[in-house]
Amino acid sequence: MPITPSGKIWMDGEYVDWDEARVHVLTPSLHYGWGVFEGIRAYATDAGPAVFRLTDHMKRLYRSAKIYHMEPPVSLEGAVKVTKDLVAMNNLPACYIRPLVFLGYGEIGLNPLTSPVSMVIACWPWGAYLGEEAFETGVRAKVSSWRRLDPNIIPPAAKATGQYINSSLAKAEAVKAGYDEGILLNTNGYVTDGSGENVFAVRDGVLHTPPLAAGCLAGLTRDSIITIAEGEGIPVRETDLVRTDLYLADEAFFTGTAAEVVPIREVDDRVLGDPGPITRRLQEVFTAATKGRDERYRDWVEPVA
């Protein structure tokens, strides 16, 4: 999706103009993919812009950085404050937020330990990742020929820049074949997730999703949906799924910060049909939670002001 520029980006302690946020072409992360990032959304609420699960997202960013031997140049609490200040500074009622921790310029080579660590936080207006119509009609998904990375090859517990080439290959394959999204299996043939989303399936009123041990990212939208489902009295099982579990599901949907909650209407040309009642209810409650309109989940919404 195209990026709509906003006013300022935070870079290593300074707020710089959007067009001045630059790095050197020999920055090692550009060459070797050594970096970690987050995707976060701020929503328009009755009390002004508020960031959904901001602190939880930043905690995951710092956990990812630890896995990759990087110490961000600002504290976790400082990153939370910078994010709120940046959204306010750019006067955005709702936006997408991208923090990135990466290796700064000064060294080159496969040893990351001698490079300085840089950090940026940017935000801009951004619509629905899979398209506005996807919320109503659902998307067509294809099980990818590309397998998800094994945990002992590249750790999926970290949200790292370089590992997303695995997801990009699956996304490109799906789009070129005429689908909206790809679904990856792990090396054992079990469902992990979409190229940028977690996967849920409904069967006989029970919500199923792959366990983290299958190799999927510990998504915060995933976690939110599990909590919401339990609050709605919907049984949830974290269990291994094979591709035919998706074919035979009563309902299925993707979750993610960018995608939010999007129904899946087809998997490999097997039609699941229109979004079902459980998907619709979870969409409804999640949307209310992001806008601070459900008291049960008010602590997930962190006001900017």
PEDA-V888836 format. One record per backbone hydrogen bond with DSSP energy under -1.0 kcal/mol. CO is the residue of the C=O (numbers start at 1). NH is the residue of the N-H. E is the energy in kcal/mol with one decimal. If there is no record, write none. Layout:
CO,NH,E / CO,NH,E
//
This chain:
7,18,-2.0 / 9,16,-3.1 / 10,121,-2.3 / 11,14,-1.6 / 14,11,-3.4 / 16,9,-2.5 / 17,20,-1.9 / 18,21,-1.3 / 20,22,-1.5 / 24,27,-1.9 / 27,30,-1.6 / 28,32,-2.5 / 29,33,-1.8 / 33,35,-1.2 / 33,162,-2.0 / 34,103,-1.0 / 35,161,-2.6 / 36,101,-3.0 / 40,97,-3.4 / 41,52,-2.6 / 42,95,-1.8 / 43,50,-2.3 / 45,48,-2.0 / 49,304,-2.7 / 50,43,-3.2 / 51,302,-2.7 / 53,57,-2.3 / 54,58,-2.5 / 55,59,-2.3 / 56,60,-1.9 / 57,61,-2.2 / 58,62,-2.3 / 59,63,-1.9 / 60,64,-2.7 / 61,65,-2.4 / 62,66,-1.8 / 63,67,-2.0 / 64,68,-1.5 / 65,70,-2.9 / 66,69,-1.7 / 75,79,-2.4 / 76,80,-2.0 / 77,81,-2.0 / 78,82,-2.7 / 79,83,-2.2 / 80,84,-1.9 / 81,85,-2.7 / 82,86,-2.7 / 83,87,-2.2 / 84,88,-2.2 / 85,89,-2.8 / 86,90,-2.2 / 87,92,-1.8 / 88,91,-1.1 / 95,42,-2.9 / 96,124,-2.0 / 97,40,-2.2 / 98,122,-1.7 / 99,38,-1.7 / 100,120,-2.5 / 101,36,-2.5 / 102,118,-3.2 / 112,115,-1.2 / 116,104,-3.6 / 118,102,-2.2 / 119,12,-2.5 / 120,100,-2.7 / 121,10,-2.4 / 122,98,-3.0 / 124,96,-3.0 / 128,131,-1.1 / 131,134,-1.2 / 132,135,-1.1 / 133,137,-2.8 / 134,138,-1.6 / 139,265,-2.4 / 139,266,-1.4 / 140,180,-2.5 / 140,181,-1.5 / 141,268,-2.4 / 142,183,-2.3 / 150,153,-2.3 / 150,154,-1.9 / 155,158,-1.4 / 158,160,-1.2 / 159,37,-2.3 / 161,164,-1.4 / 162,165,-1.5 / 163,166,-1.5 / 164,168,-2.6 / 165,169,-2.1 / 166,170,-1.4 / 167,171,-2.6 / 168,172,-2.9 / 169,173,-2.1 / 170,174,-2.1 / 171,175,-2.6 / 172,176,-2.6 / 173,177,-1.3 / 174,179,-2.9 / 175,178,-1.5 / 181,142,-2.1 / 182,195,-1.0 / 183,144,-3.1 / 184,192,-2.8 / 185,148,-3.2 / 186,189,-2.1 / 190,186,-3.0 / 193,184,-3.0 / 197,194,-2.8 / 198,255,-2.0 / 200,253,-2.1 / 201,208,-3.4 / 202,250,-2.6 / 202,251,-1.4 / 203,206,-1.7 / 206,203,-2.3 / 207,237,-2.9 / 208,201,-2.6 / 209,239,-1.7 / 211,214,-1.9 / 212,215,-2.0 / 217,219,-2.3 / 219,223,-2.2 / 220,224,-2.2 / 221,225,-2.7 / 222,226,-2.3 / 223,227,-2.2 / 224,228,-2.8 / 225,229,-3.0 / 226,230,-2.2 / 227,231,-2.0 / 228,232,-1.5 / 229,234,-2.9 / 230,233,-1.1 / 235,207,-3.0 / 237,209,-1.9 / 241,191,-3.3 / 242,245,-1.4 / 243,247,-1.7 / 244,248,-2.1 / 251,202,-3.2 / 252,264,-2.9 / 253,200,-2.5 / 254,262,-2.1 / 255,198,-2.7 / 256,260,-3.4 / 258,129,-1.3 / 260,256,-1.5 / 262,254,-3.0 / 263,139,-1.8 / 265,272,-3.0 / 265,273,-1.5 / 266,141,-2.5 / 267,270,-2.0 / 270,267,-1.9 / 276,280,-2.4 / 277,281,-2.2 / 278,282,-2.5 / 279,283,-2.5 / 280,284,-2.4 / 281,285,-2.4 / 282,286,-2.4 / 283,287,-2.6 / 284,288,-1.9 / 285,289,-2.4 / 286,290,-2.4 / 287,291,-1.2 / 288,293,-3.0 / 289,292,-1.5 / 294,297,-1.8 / 295,298,-1.2 / 297,300,-1.8 / 298,301,-1.5 / 300,53,-4.0 / 302,51,-2.9
//
